[in-house]
Amino acid sequence: MRLALILFFAVFCASTSGIWIKLASADPGVVAFYRSFFAFLIFSPAVASGLKRGHMSFRQIGWSLAAGFVFGFHILIWIMAVRQTTLANAALCFAVNPVVTAVFGHFFFDERSDRTLWLSIGLGILGIAAIGGVDVSLSPQYLKGDLLALLSGIVFTFYLLIGKKMRRDADSASNRHYMGLLYFGSALVTGIIGMSNGAEFSGFSQLTWFALAGLTIFPTILGHGTFNYLVKFLPASVVSAGTLAEPLFAGFMAFLLFGEGVTAGTVTGYILITTSIGCLTWSLERARSGRVQKAGLPVGLS
């Protein structure tokens, strides 16, 4: 239950991304850059200490930077997708990432996905489709954006799997070093792309700087940072399935902060996603109980 609570805390933090982006009046590439760069600054003392003491090998450094490049491209592709299709289409196309993660997680890490996890994924995807409702469109004009959202979900899968590879044998100190280098790699990619597009990196309002700070702390460090912490203890497919709850949290906050309406489709979607969360929690508890009983220990001692 503890890991499930941590996962949904991370999902809640990640779900605030849209709110901060909505408040930030800056080029999308610049928003992606500062989101990563500020996070890197927070982790930079740990990175400097780790590199000085040789806590990470050259191979680990390389994989950390590679994860950062992948994370940076995931952010940029997602922003491009949202700008070229409807939010409903983008959310539905991105929602296939737990399926892709489960397949590749089994192939690379021999992760097993039980029927309850697949039920959770299915209910989550149906919930997102219900929330989109009439906003989901199959118009050819949105095809490019739909494909980009799908690609963003696949890129997100490989970002999680690289994190799984890095975290499998790392301690907590190495996780801080890994996250710092990851954000450095992401900032490098998004910064270069932003400069090549001639974007402005300064002259923003106080509200925009505040939004960039919020984007750094909540969805980036507390959200994605916690995802990377959890992949050491949970299958990547479970962490990915947890992200299907983001529309539930995001919709609730949009209702409170911006007064966005709630339709019958939205209520149906929220019920399906809530049921999906219950199935995911049940799957985690069953897996935990199975591991403890296999070791010959009482469940309460795990």
C-alpha positions, 0 to 999 in steps of 0.5 A: 500500500505504501508504494501505491500511495507514493505512486499516486502522489507522484501522479497527482504532482505530474497531473499539475503540469497542464495548470503550470503550462497554462499560466506560463506565457513563453515558447513551449520549447523554452518552458521545456528548457527551464523545467529541466534546467531549474531541476538540474540546478537543484540536483547539481550539488549532488551531481558534483559530489557524486562525480567527484567521489566516483559514485557513477561509472562512465557507462552510468553517466552515459545512460543518464544523459541518454535518459535526459535526451529521451525525456527532453524529446518526450516533452517537446513531442508532446507539446507539438502533439497538443498544438496539432490535435485536440486535447482529447485525441492527444490524451487518448493516443498517449494513453496507450503507453502502459500497453507498450511499457508492459510489452517492452518491460516483459521483453527487456526485464521479464516483468509479468503483468497479471490480469488485474493490471491489464483490467486497470489499463483497459478501464483507465483508457476507457475512462480517458475516452469517456472524458474526451467524449465528443471532443475525440475526432477522427478527422484527417486534419488531426492525424499528424498530431495524433501520431505525435501523441502516440510517439510521445507515449512510446518515447515516454515508455523508453524513458521509463525503461532506461530509468528502470535499467539505471535504478535496478542496482543503484542506491538512493545517492545514485538516484540523485546523481541520475536525476541530476544528469537526466535533467541536464541532458533534457535541458541541453536538448530543449535549450538547443532546439529553443535557440535554433527556433529563435525563442526568447529565454528572458523578459517574462512576467513574474507569473510566468517565472512563478509557473516555471518554478511550479512546473519544476517542483511539482510535475518534474521533481516530485512527479517524474523524479518519484516515477524514477524512484519507483521503477526500482521497486515496481514493474515499469508497466505498473508505474506507467499504468498509474499515469492513466489517473492524471486526467482524474486529478487534472480535471478535479483541479481544473474544476476548482481553479478554473471553473471548468464544467463537468459533463456526464461523460466526464463523470463516467470517465472519472468513475472508470479511472477511479475503478482503474486505480482500485484495480491497480492497487489490488494488483500491487497488493496481490504481487506484494503478498505473493512475494512475501508468502514465497519468502515464507514471511507473514504478509504484515512483515513486508 
